[in-house]
């Protein structure tokens, strides 16, 4: 379907400044946009990115609509440019429809499993004994759901996700491809020269509206549950160890690793490759910068960075001090040279000065 800037603006009740008849063929990021495409500007900090922009039109924040750097482009004025741009993107690139409801004859389902109404179960999915799956779930090809698992409604499990036995998933949870939920925790004791496995008898409980990224692993508890709180979003390739208790609405970026029995409050944010020692608590609203190494509890609301992680202001002072080390070394060397020269001069003066015996004899 052909679109003009004016018809797209109608989709978000936006105001057009410029040519409303401009044909729009697609959407793209600022640097990637080509003539005929629409992009968006989130805020003033992005104005510098427009220098080489080839887009024909931009969704812009209302407070920047009159900026001279934007006058070369037709514009849709919006209070929330990113959100409105994504609404337009969905109009131009609609999501693929859900698969037709039903169970593939190539799926392997235990006769003791209970499947709710309006589910789709793809070919090659395996569903074990005593599993319960609520209404309107999408179980993609190759998914394995172990015995005793309990799934609520409107969940989506992408291809080859694996739920070990007795995993509990509440409602509207998304689990991406190749994620593994409920594997044994990494628990051993050293006995008579060898590592002896400690039985992992717990389970994993993922609360409603959480999202688990591709390739992420969440281990079962040793006795009780490993818990992922409501609304928490976990990126790809993250490791959550046994007995961790993750709060509500946390956000963990890729390659985060939490050792056993860590606890987070609500709204905790962990940057990419953050590593957390076992039994650490990160309190509500705390944040750790990328590659931070967490060895002790983080107070509520604080941001820590670095390895080992310390409060942001402290770490920045340390970094700035380290940057001055080469300059300080040169300063110290110069001071050492001056001290050596002064010492030499003092020694020469003392050698030339007559002793008290010489003065008395004279």
Secondary structure, DSSP 8 states (H G I E B T S, - for coil): --EEHHHHHHHTT-EEES-TT-EE-EE--TTT--TTEEEE--SGGGGGGGTT---SEEEEEGGGTT-GGGTTSEEEEESSHHHHHHHHHHHHS-------SEE-TT-EE-TT-EE-TT-EE-TT-EE-TT-EE-TT-EE-TT-EE-TT-EE-SS-EE-TT-EE-TT-EE-SS-EE-TT-EEEE----EEEETTEEEE-----EEEE-TT-EE-TT-EEE--SSSEEEE-TT-EE-SS-EE-TT-EE-TT-EE-TT-EE-TT-EE-TT-EE-TT-EE-TT-EE-TT-EE-TT-EE-S-B-TT-EEETBTTEEHHHHHHHHHHHHTHHHHHHHHHHHHHHHHHHHHHHHHHHHHS--HHHHHH-
